[in-house]
Amino acid sequence: MPLRVDHAERRIRLAEAVWRIVARDGVAGASVRGVAREANLSMGSVRHFFGSQDELLQFAMREVIVRASARVAAQRASSVEKQDPLDVIAQRLEHVLPLDEERLTEARIWMAFTAHCSQQPGLAAIRREADEEVRRLCRNCLIELGQLRRLAARRDLDVETERLWALLDGLTTHVVINAEHTSPALASTVLRMHLAGLAR
């Protein structure tokens, strides 16, 4: 068991090294040699866990999803029963927005990965999985709003799912590349106003 834990920690350490390189130099800079240097490991150590650069990049990209999903799950588990349900759902959705330094860094890294998807089918597949996960999150939140009578009966669930997903995607892009106009606080306000308006 201790050996497995060490292996898991080593893989995470390598993923974090990839993130630092991607944030600094872009995806193209995250070669096996470069990642080994960044993580202060030998190339042999890196290749013990990942047989190629593609495998390494795919693991690092997937780990971004794992961390975001863990935040959403933790928020759901810690929700207070007397808390306003609309606030609970807004907080859940905010976990996929870059509203703090950690999430902003993740969003920048994610955007760098997605820009590289046309060159790497493996990354493109992970991007599609992530899109489906966020879309599912949006849909489930809207279903909850409907059960709470916070989603007007006239609204189409499929359409509203796409609208909410597009809003999250757009706000993320604006906060990352247009921060002087779209602050994290403004992004949060826009999301919450959108959710409140769904009852009408």
N, C-alpha and C positions, 0 to 999 in steps of 0.2 A: 504493500500500500504506500509506504513513504516514497518509493521510487516513482510510482505513478503520479503522486502529488508533485514531485520534483519535475517530472516531464511536463505536466500541465502548466506549472509555473514558468518553465523554460519557454514553452510555446507562447504564453502570454507576453513574456519578456521580449520575444522576437516580434510579436505583433506590434507591441508598443514602439519598438525600434523602427519598424516599417512606418508607423504613423508619424514619428518624428521626421523621418526622411521625406515622406510624402508632403507633410506640411511645409517643409523647408525647401525641397528641391523638386517636388512633383513625383508622380509614380515612376517615371523613367529612371529616376535616381535610386530606386529601391532594388538594386541588384543583390544577389546573394552575398557577394563580396562586401557591398556597401552596408547591408544589414548586419553582417557579421562584425564589421568594424564598429558600427553604431552600438551594437549590443555588447561589445568587448568579448566576443566569442570567436573561435576559429571557424573557418568555412566548413570544416568537417563536422563541427557541432551543429551548424545550421542544417547541413545536408542530412544529418541523422534524423531530423524532424521533418524536413521538407525536401523532396527530391528535386524541385525546380523552383525558379522564381515565380512561375504561375501559381504553384501550390501555396507558396508563402504569401503572395498577394491575396489570394482567395481566402485564406485563413484570416488574414488581417482585416479584410473587408467584412467578412462574416462576423468577426468579433465586435465590430462597431454595432451591428444589429443586436448581438447578444447583450451588450451593455445597455442599449436603449430599451430593449424588451425587459430587462431586469428592473430598470427604473420604473417602467409602467406597472409591472407586477408588484413592486414594492409599494407604490403609491396606492394601488388598489387594495392591498392587504392592510394598509395603515389608515384607510379612510375612517373618519369618525362618523358614527351613526347619525348624530344630530346635525352634521354639516350639511349646508345647502347642496342638494344633489347636482345642481348646475355647476357649482364651484368644484365639486368632486370630479365631474366629467371634464371640465376645463383644465384642471390640474393634470389629469391623465393625458390629455392631448398635448399639453404644454411640454411634456417630457420628450416629445419628438421635435420640439422647436429649440433653436439655439439661444436660449435665454440666459445662459451663464457661460463662463469661460470654457468649462469642460465640454459642454454641448456645442459651443461655437467651434471649438477645435475639431470635434467629431464631424460637424457639418462641413467644414472646409476639407477635411480628409475625404469624406464621403463624396463631395462634389469632384474632387480630383480623381477618385476612383471611377466615378461614373463617366467622366470625360474620356477615360481610357477604355471604356467598355467596347467600343467599336473595334479595338485591336485585340481584345481578349474575350472570347465567348464565355469563358468561365466567370469572369467578372460580370458580364451582361446577365448571366443566369442568376447570379446572386442579387443583382439590382432588381430583376423581375420578382424574385422571392420577397425582397424587402418592400417593393411596391404593393404586393398583395397583402403583406402583413399590415402595412399602414392603412390600406383600404379596408381591411377587415376590422382594424381598430376603429376607424371612422364609422363603419356600419354598425358595429356593436354599441358604440356610444350613442348613435342616433336611435337605435332600438331601445336603449335605456331611456332616452329622452321621451320616446313615444310612450313607454310604459308609465312614465311620470307625468304624462300629459303636457310635456314641454315641447312637443313636436306637433304642429298643426296637422289635423287629419288630411287636409287637402294636399299635403306635401308628399311627393314621390320619394320613397326610400332610396331607390337606385340613383336618382338625380341628385338628391341631397348628399349621398355618399360621395359622389364624384365632386360636388361643389366643395365639400369639407376637405377632401383629400387635396384638391387643387389649391385651396386656401393655405393649407399647411405647407405644401410644396412651395408655393409662391412666397409666403412669409419667410420661410427658411432661406430662400434665394436672396430676398431683399435684405435680410439681416446680415447675411454673409458678405454680399457684394455692394450693398447700398446702405451701409450702417449709418451714414450721416443723415439719412432721411428716415430709415426704419430702425428704430432702437428696439431692443428686446421688450421694453415696457410697452411701446406702441404695438408691437406684434401681439403681445398678450391681450391688450385692449381690443384690438381688431378681432381676434379669435373669440373673446368673450361676448362682444357685441353681436357677432354672427350667431353664436349659440343662443343668445337671448332672443334674437329675432326669429328663430325657427318656430317659436310658439305662435307666431302671427300668420 
